[in-house]
Amino acid sequence: MTRKELRVIGFYKEEGDNVLVGELKGDQNGLYIELPSGLRNRMEIVVGNKARVLLESVMDKNGHVLKEIKKEVICEVIGYWNELHISLEEVSEYSLKKGDVLRLILKSVIQHGLERNA
């Protein structure tokens, strides 16, 4: 960990990758991808925050691209601190389902109406 500056919630800011690859989880009430703790801490992401992400692609379990999407979308941390929920509109538009593996690139975090680049 490279210590650059102490952040408000007590974690040291780390340089890191803004690429998220993870399996869609959830149920009919909403699908989400789990946020890694290092990224959550570095970006100070908490419940209620929104994130602007590039929804790059759907992949298989071996990392091969099944479908390229390449669309910027807004997701929200709902329920638990590690659940980045994808809107029902995007789920429907791109025929996403539980178990799909997504590749997302975090662009910015929106907290209290203010947007910070990742």
ROSE-4610 file (N, C-alpha, C; in Angstrom, 1 decimal, always signed):
// ROSE-4610
residu = [M/M/M/T/T/T/R/R/R/K/K/K/E/E/E/L/L/L/R/R/R/V/V/V/I/I/I/G/G/G/F/F/F/Y/Y/Y/K/K/K/E/E/E/E/E/E/G/G/G/D/D/D/N/N/N/V/V/V/L/L/L/V/V/V/G/G/G/E/E/E/L/L/L/K/K/K/G/G/G/D/D/D/Q/Q/Q/N/N/N/G/G/G/L/L/L/Y/Y/Y/I/I/I/E/E/E/L/L/L/P/P/P/S/S/S/G/G/G/L/L/L/R/R/R/N/N/N/R/R/R/M/M/M/E/E/E/I/I/I/V/V/V/V/V/V/G/G/G/N/N/N/K/K/K/A/A/A/R/R/R/V/V/V/L/L/L/L/L/L/E/E/E/S/S/S/V/V/V/M/M/M/D/D/D/K/K/K/N/N/N/G/G/G/H/H/H/V/V/V/L/L/L/K/K/K/E/E/E/I/I/I/K/K/K/K/K/K/E/E/E/V/V/V/I/I/I/C/C/C/E/E/E/V/V/V/I/I/I/G/G/G/Y/Y/Y/W/W/W/N/N/N/E/E/E/L/L/L/H/H/H/I/I/I/S/S/S/L/L/L/E/E/E/E/E/E/V/V/V/S/S/S/E/E/E/Y/Y/Y/S/S/S/L/L/L/K/K/K/K/K/K/G/G/G/D/D/D/V/V/V/L/L/L/R/R/R/L/L/L/I/I/I/L/L/L/K/K/K/S/S/S/V/V/V/I/I/I/Q/Q/Q/H/H/H/G/G/G/L/L/L/E/E/E/R/R/R/N/N/N/A/A/A]
num = [1/1/1/2/2/2/3/3/3/4/4/4/5/5/5/6/6/6/7/7/7/8/8/8/9/9/9/10/10/10/11/11/11/12/12/12/13/13/13/14/14/14/15/15/15/16/16/16/17/17/17/18/18/18/19/19/19/20/20/20/21/21/21/22/22/22/23/23/23/24/24/24/25/25/25/26/26/26/27/27/27/28/28/28/29/29/29/30/30/30/31/31/31/32/32/32/33/33/33/34/34/34/35/35/35/36/36/36/37/37/37/38/38/38/39/39/39/40/40/40/41/41/41/42/42/42/43/43/43/44/44/44/45/45/45/46/46/46/47/47/47/48/48/48/49/49/49/50/50/50/51/51/51/52/52/52/53/53/53/54/54/54/55/55/55/56/56/56/57/57/57/58/58/58/59/59/59/60/60/60/61/61/61/62/62/62/63/63/63/64/64/64/65/65/65/66/66/66/67/67/67/68/68/68/69/69/69/70/70/70/71/71/71/72/72/72/73/73/73/74/74/74/75/75/75/76/76/76/77/77/77/78/78/78/79/79/79/80/80/80/81/81/81/82/82/82/83/83/83/84/84/84/85/85/85/86/86/86/87/87/87/88/88/88/89/89/89/90/90/90/91/91/91/92/92/92/93/93/93/94/94/94/95/95/95/96/96/96/97/97/97/98/98/98/99/99/99/100/100/100/101/101/101/102/102/102/103/103/103/104/104/104/105/105/105/106/106/106/107/107/107/108/108/108/109/109/109/110/110/110/111/111/111/112/112/112/113/113/113/114/114/114/115/115/115/116/116/116/117/117/117/118/118/118]
x = [+0.8/+0.0/+0.9/+0.6/+1.3/+0.5/+1.1/+0.3/+0.5/-0.5/-0.5/-1.0/-2.3/-2.9/-4.0/-4.1/-5.1/-6.5/-7.4/-8.8/-9.7/-10.8/-11.7/-12.2/-12.5/-13.0/-11.9/-10.6/-9.5/-8.7/-9.0/-8.2/-7.2/-6.1/-5.1/-5.5/-5.3/-5.6/-4.6/-5.0/-4.1/-4.3/-3.3/-3.4/-3.9/-4.7/-5.2/-6.0/-6.4/-7.1/-8.6/-9.2/-10.6/-11.5/-10.9/-11.6/-12.3/-13.6/-14.3/-14.7/-14.4/-14.9/-15.5/-16.8/-17.5/-18.8/-19.3/-20.5/-21.7/-22.7/-24.0/-24.7/-25.0/-25.7/-27.0/-27.9/-29.1/-30.3/-31.5/-32.7/-33.6/-34.9/-35.8/-35.9/-35.5/-35.6/-34.4/-33.4/-32.2/-31.0/-30.2/-28.9/-27.8/-26.7/-25.5/-24.2/-23.2/-21.8/-21.2/-20.4/-19.7/-18.5/-18.4/-17.3/-16.2/-15.0/-13.8/-13.5/-13.1/-12.9/-11.8/-10.8/-9.7/-10.3/-11.1/-11.7/-12.7/-13.5/-14.5/-13.8/-12.7/-12.0/-11.3/-10.7/-9.9/-10.9/-12.0/-13.0/-14.0/-13.9/-14.8/-16.2/-16.5/-17.9/-18.7/-19.9/-20.8/-22.2/-23.1/-24.4/-25.1/-25.8/-26.4/-25.6/-24.3/-23.5/-23.9/-23.6/-23.8/-22.4/-22.4/-21.1/-21.4/-20.6/-20.6/-19.6/-20.1/-19.2/-19.4/-18.4/-18.5/-18.8/-20.0/-20.4/-19.8/-18.6/-17.8/-18.3/-18.4/-18.8/-19.3/-19.9/-20.3/-19.3/-18.8/-17.8/-18.2/-17.5/-17.8/-16.9/-17.0/-16.2/-14.7/-14.3/-12.9/-12.3/-13.2/-12.7/-12.9/-13.5/-13.7/-15.0/-14.9/-16.0/-17.1/-18.3/-19.5/-20.2/-20.3/-21.0/-20.4/-20.1/-19.5/-20.7/-20.7/-21.7/-21.2/-20.1/-19.4/-20.4/-21.1/-22.0/-21.8/-21.8/-21.7/-23.0/-23.1/-24.3/-24.0/-25.1/-25.1/-25.6/-24.8/-25.2/-25.3/-25.9/-26.0/-25.7/-25.1/-24.8/-26.0/-26.7/-28.0/-27.9/-28.5/-28.6/-27.4/-26.4/-25.1/-24.0/-23.0/-21.9/-21.1/-21.2/-20.5/-21.3/-22.6/-23.4/-23.7/-23.0/-23.2/-24.3/-25.5/-26.7/-26.8/-27.1/-27.3/-28.8/-29.1/-30.6/-31.3/-32.6/-33.5/-33.5/-33.4/-33.4/-32.3/-31.0/-29.9/-29.9/-30.4/-30.6/-31.5/-32.6/-33.5/-33.0/-32.4/-31.9/-30.8/-29.9/-28.8/-29.0/-30.2/-30.6/-29.6/-29.3/-28.4/-29.2/-28.5/-29.1/-28.1/-28.7/-27.9/-26.9/-25.7/-24.6/-23.8/-24.2/-23.4/-22.2/-21.0/-19.8/-19.6/-19.6/-19.4/-18.1/-17.7/-16.4/-16.9/-16.6/-17.0/-15.7/-15.8/-14.7/-15.3/-14.8/-15.3/-14.7/-15.6/-15.2/-15.3/-16.4/-16.5/-17.5/-17.4/-18.3/-19.1/-20.4/-21.3/-21.7/-21.3/-21.6/-22.2/-23.4/-24.0/-24.1/-24.4/-24.6/-23.3/-22.1/-20.8/-20.2/-19.7/-19.0/-17.5/-16.9/-15.4/-14.9/-13.9/-13.3/-12.6/-12.6/-11.9/-10.5]
y = [-1.2/+0.0/+1.2/+2.1/+3.4/+4.4/+5.0/+5.9/+7.3/+7.9/+9.3/+10.3/+10.1/+11.0/+10.3/+10.7/+10.1/+10.7/+9.9/+10.3/+10.5/+11.1/+11.5/+10.3/+9.1/+8.0/+7.2/+7.7/+7.0/+6.0/+5.8/+4.9/+5.7/+5.1/+5.8/+5.6/+6.7/+6.6/+5.8/+4.8/+3.9/+4.1/+4.0/+4.0/+2.6/+2.5/+1.1/+1.1/+0.0/-0.3/+0.0/+0.7/+1.0/+0.0/-1.1/-2.2/-3.2/-3.4/-4.4/-5.5/-6.7/-7.9/-8.8/-9.0/-9.8/-10.4/-11.4/-12.1/-11.3/-11.1/-10.5/-11.4/-10.8/-11.5/-10.8/-11.4/-10.7/-11.5/-10.8/-11.5/-10.6/-10.9/-10.1/-8.7/-8.4/-7.0/-6.2/-6.8/-6.0/-6.9/-6.6/-7.3/-6.4/-6.9/-6.1/-6.9/-6.1/-6.6/-6.2/-7.1/-6.7/-5.9/-4.8/-3.9/-4.4/-4.5/-4.9/-3.9/-4.4/-3.5/-2.4/-2.8/-1.8/-0.6/-0.9/+0.2/+1.0/+0.3/+1.0/+2.0/+1.5/+2.3/+3.5/+3.2/+4.2/+5.3/+5.0/+6.0/+6.4/+5.9/+6.2/+6.0/+4.9/+4.6/+4.0/+4.5/+4.1/+3.9/+3.3/+3.1/+4.5/+4.5/+5.7/+6.4/+6.1/+6.7/+6.1/+6.9/+6.4/+6.4/+5.6/+5.4/+5.5/+6.3/+6.3/+5.3/+4.3/+3.2/+3.0/+2.5/+2.1/+0.6/+0.2/-1.2/-1.7/-2.3/-2.7/-3.9/-5.0/-6.3/-7.3/-8.3/-9.6/-10.6/-11.3/-12.3/-13.7/-14.8/-16.1/-16.3/-17.4/-17.6/-17.7/-17.9/-18.0/-16.6/-15.6/-14.2/-13.9/-14.8/-14.5/-13.6/-12.6/-11.6/-12.3/-12.3/-12.9/-11.8/-10.6/-9.5/-8.2/-7.3/-6.0/-5.0/-4.2/-3.2/-1.8/-1.5/-0.2/+1.0/+1.0/+2.1/+2.6/+3.9/+4.5/+4.5/+4.0/+3.9/+4.4/+4.8/+5.1/+4.0/+3.5/+2.5/+3.0/+2.3/+2.8/+1.8/+2.2/+1.3/+1.3/+0.2/+0.0/-1.2/-1.0/-2.1/-2.3/-3.0/-3.2/-2.4/-2.1/-1.2/-1.8/-3.1/-3.7/-4.1/-3.7/-4.0/-2.8/-2.9/-1.9/-2.3/-1.8/-2.2/-1.6/-2.4/-1.9/-1.7/-0.6/-0.2/-1.3/-1.4/-2.4/-2.1/-0.8/-0.4/-1.0/-0.9/-1.5/-3.1/-3.6/-5.1/-5.6/-4.9/-5.2/-5.0/-3.8/-3.4/-4.3/-4.8/-5.6/-7.1/-7.5/-8.9/-9.5/-8.7/-9.2/-10.1/-11.1/-12.0/-12.4/-12.9/-13.4/-14.5/-14.3/-15.3/-14.8/-13.7/-13.1/-12.5/-12.6/-11.9/-10.7/-9.5/-8.2/-7.6/-6.9/-6.1/-4.6/-3.9/-2.5/-1.7/-0.4/+0.5/+1.7/+1.8/+2.9/+4.2/+5.2/+6.5/+7.6/+7.5/+8.5/+8.0/+8.7/+8.4/+9.7/+9.5/+10.7/+10.6/+11.5/+11.6/+12.9/+12.9/+14.2/+15.2/+14.6/+15.5/+15.9/+15.6/+16.0/+14.8/+15.0/+13.9/+14.0/+12.9/+12.9/+11.8/+12.1/+11.2/+10.1/+8.9/+7.7/+7.8]
z = [+0.0/+0.0/+0.0/-0.9/-1.0/-0.2/+0.9/+1.7/+1.1/+0.7/+0.1/+1.0/+1.4/+2.3/+3.2/+4.4/+5.2/+4.9/+4.6/+4.2/+5.4/+5.1/+6.2/+7.0/+6.5/+7.3/+7.9/+7.8/+8.5/+7.7/+6.4/+5.6/+4.8/+4.5/+3.7/+2.2/+1.5/+0.0/-0.6/-1.4/-2.2/-3.7/-4.4/-5.8/-6.2/-7.2/-7.5/-8.9/-9.2/-10.4/-10.2/-11.2/-11.2/-12.0/-12.3/-13.1/-12.1/-12.3/-11.5/-12.4/-12.0/-12.7/-11.6/-11.8/-10.8/-11.3/-10.6/-11.0/-10.4/-11.3/-10.8/-9.8/-8.7/-7.6/-7.4/-6.6/-6.2/-6.5/-6.7/-7.0/-7.8/-7.9/-8.7/-8.3/-7.1/-6.6/-7.0/-7.5/-8.0/-8.1/-9.1/-9.3/-9.0/-8.4/-8.0/-8.2/-8.2/-8.3/-7.0/-6.4/-5.1/-5.3/-4.5/-4.6/-3.7/-4.3/-3.4/-2.3/-1.2/+0.0/-0.3/-1.0/-1.3/-2.1/-3.1/-3.9/-3.1/-2.3/-1.4/-0.5/+0.2/+1.1/+0.4/-0.7/-1.4/-1.9/-2.4/-2.9/-1.8/-0.6/+0.5/+0.1/-0.5/-1.0/+0.2/+0.4/+1.5/+0.9/+1.7/+1.2/+0.9/-0.2/-0.7/-1.8/-1.9/-3.0/-4.3/-5.4/-6.7/-7.4/-8.4/-9.1/-10.6/-11.3/-12.8/-13.3/-14.0/-14.5/-16.0/-16.6/-18.0/-17.9/-18.3/-18.4/-19.7/-19.5/-20.7/-21.4/-20.6/-21.3/-20.3/-20.9/-20.2/-20.6/-19.6/-19.9/-19.4/-19.9/-19.3/-18.1/-17.4/-16.2/-16.5/-17.7/-18.1/-18.6/-18.5/-18.9/-20.4/-21.2/-22.6/-22.7/-23.6/-23.8/-24.6/-24.0/-24.7/-25.4/-24.7/-25.3/-24.9/-25.9/-25.6/-25.4/-24.4/-24.2/-24.3/-23.6/-23.7/-23.5/-22.4/-22.2/-20.7/-20.6/-19.2/-18.6/-17.3/-16.6/-15.1/-14.5/-13.0/-12.2/-11.3/-10.3/-8.9/-8.0/-6.7/-5.6/-4.5/-3.4/-2.5/-2.6/-1.9/-0.9/+0.3/+1.2/+2.0/+1.4/+2.1/+1.5/+2.2/+1.7/+0.5/+0.3/-0.8/-2.0/-2.1/-3.2/-4.1/-5.3/-6.3/-7.2/-7.1/-7.8/-9.2/-10.2/-11.5/-11.7/-12.4/-12.5/-13.3/-13.0/-13.7/-15.2/-15.6/-17.0/-17.7/-17.1/-17.8/-17.8/-16.7/-16.6/-17.7/-17.9/-19.0/-20.4/-20.6/-21.9/-22.4/-21.5/-22.0/-21.6/-21.2/-20.9/-19.9/-18.9/-17.8/-16.9/-16.3/-15.4/-14.3/-13.2/-12.1/-12.7/-12.3/-12.7/-13.8/-14.5/-15.6/-14.9/-15.6/-15.1/-15.9/-15.2/-15.8/-15.6/-16.6/-16.5/-16.5/-15.4/-15.2/-15.0/-15.4/-15.1/-14.4/-13.1/-12.3/-12.8/-13.1/-13.7/-12.6/-11.8/-10.7/-9.6/-8.5/-7.4/-7.1/-6.9/-6.6/-5.1/-4.3/-2.9/-2.5/-1.9/-1.5/-2.7/-3.9/-5.1/-5.7/-5.1/-5.7/-6.4/-7.5/-8.3/-8.2/-7.8/-7.8/-8.8/-9.5/-10.5/-9.7/-10.3/-9.7/-9.9]
